[in-house]
Amino acid sequence: MFDTPCLVIDLPVVDENIARFQKLADAAGLQTRPHIKTHKLPFFAKRQIAAGAIGITCQKIGEAEVMAEGGLQDILLTYNVIGDAKLDRLVALAKKCKLSVTCDNSTVAEGLSAHFANAGIDLTVLVECDTGAGRCGVQSPIAACELASQINGLPGLKFGGLMTYPPMDHSENVDKWLADAKKLIQAAGIACPVVSTGGTPNMDTLAAFKHATEHRAGTYIYNDRSLIARGACGVEDCAAVVKATVVSRPTKTRAIIDAGSKALSSDLLGLEGFGMVREAPDASIVGLSEEHGIIELGDSNWDPAVGDIISIIPNHICVVSNLFPTIWVQDENGEMTEMPVAARGMLR
Ligand SMILES: Cc1ncc(COP(=O)(O)O)c(C=O)c1O
């Protein structure tokens, strides 16, 4: 049986969330390539594949190594890989699974080529495009075409298409950006088989991505309080809760729990409070120290006793997943199984 603080995952809700994404993508004519950063377990990645996903997305080589070891075959690494240490691992990884990566600059493309030219495999490389989210990515369709041409000419590499992590509320603009880039690339005589978009908050408007071929959602598998706040899911769609024990009731209006920043993270994601107490959504987790959470009950009728175990929906589940060495998976019969979060802590 679990002890607190711990992360408990509701398997039937996970399966519903997986099925929903697949259904929405099918309806929009898109393939799915879920991002595993949220769950970090081959167990769930395989469930996503079984539901119809063509492959998975990872952000770190260490995550991809764990997934390949766990039997996942088709992996897209959406990160600029730099330096001999990582590039040597990338070559070894490409010999174990169908690997593709993304890149947004010449330095990265040349590094990839230098390591793959004599590896006996051509690495598929997608160009990362900044379609408005303001993170990595080439800055214009013309720049995307230039980098695609460079990749196409480099030994050991094969241009695979376009990848973006888009801003969430501008799907039509994103689609136009990608369509323009694809047109330029094809006009240059280069095939552009994959156009990969992503995100959970835009899952309900996937049809706007008319020129995409696949979508990478990640957080949707568990959902969290930030997605409730955006209207992207309901409380009942949240599959992950941090279980915590009430360890003190110093005043009538304050409860202290054994989950602090090391269990809930300090991530606010623009929200007030550090998570939602499922038993009392009107109570506020107003402060965290490392091992204590401070709940103000305010006008809530909730009156927890010392020793009560409560459930908290985290603000940002992906970082919380990374904090726990194991999760407890609860099946439809209420049976609990403890599983290691195998790709946790993979910073490299
Ligand atoms: C490259 C990339 N693809 C897909 C995703 C998944 O997005 P979401 O967590 O909104 O589902 C992310 C999230 O950070 C990402 O960085």
The ligand as a MOL file (V3000), in Angstrom:
LIG
                    3D

  0  0  0     0  0            999 V3000
M  V30 BEGIN CTAB
M  V30 COUNTS 16 16 0 0 0
M  V30 BEGIN ATOM
M  V30 1 C 8.2150 19.7910 -28.6500 0
M  V30 2 C 6.9820 19.5020 -27.8790 0
M  V30 3 N 6.0330 18.7300 -28.4210 0
M  V30 4 C 4.8970 18.4140 -27.7570 0
M  V30 5 C 4.6680 18.8800 -26.4730 0
M  V30 6 C 3.4080 18.4840 -25.7580 0
M  V30 7 O 2.6230 19.5690 -25.4500 0
M  V30 8 P 1.4930 19.5140 -24.3150 0
M  V30 9 O 2.2000 19.2840 -23.0350 0
M  V30 10 O 0.8140 20.8290 -24.4030 0
M  V30 11 O 0.6090 18.3850 -24.6250 0
M  V30 12 C 5.6220 19.7270 -25.8810 0
M  V30 13 C 5.4040 20.3020 -24.5480 0
M  V30 14 O 6.1920 20.9890 -23.9790 0
M  V30 15 C 6.8080 20.0230 -26.5920 0
M  V30 16 O 7.7700 20.8040 -26.0610 0
M  V30 END ATOM
M  V30 BEGIN BOND
M  V30 1 1 1 2
M  V30 2 1 2 3
M  V30 3 2 2 15
M  V30 4 2 3 4
M  V30 5 1 4 5
M  V30 6 1 5 6
M  V30 7 2 5 12
M  V30 8 1 6 7
M  V30 9 1 7 8
M  V30 10 2 8 9
M  V30 11 1 8 10
M  V30 12 1 8 11
M  V30 13 1 12 13
M  V30 14 1 12 15
M  V30 15 2 13 14
M  V30 16 1 15 16
M  V30 END BOND
M  V30 END CTAB
M  END
